[in-house]
Amino acid sequence: MKGKKVLIVEDSYLFALTLEDMLTDSGADVIGIAPSVAIALKAMDAHAIDIACLDINLGSETSFPIADALAMRGIPFVFVSAYKADVVPPAHRHRPFVNKLEVHLELVSACRAAAPSFVLHDKVAEGVALPGA
């Protein structure tokens, strides 16, 4: 995830900081933490984003409008939620989903699954010889 720009959409600031630490430890560059749909959409307009991590419940709203906007722009994303995956609208059920209770085990691998080109980029950045190279 080295150098990848990540937007975190999470209304719990302490949990967002935990996600930020995990992502920056993997080499990502967190460009912002958005606690609401409006702030997330503004961040998307203001910054280049490679991937987003979306909590589903943002207090009085859900992150599904953000998911729709990301999908329309071709930006991969991962749901990170305490909800069950079956609450995700059918249009986004194929997206990676990480349970908040297991986030420490799954977040970085889920981000890599959402955007497979990151894995190749990370291997090249780490100097791993690729087949045929």
Helices and strands as residue ranges (DSSP letters): E 5-9, H 13-25, E 29-34, H 37-46, E 51-54, H 64-73, E 77-81, G 85-87, G 90-92, E 97-99, G 100-102, H 103-114, H 117-125
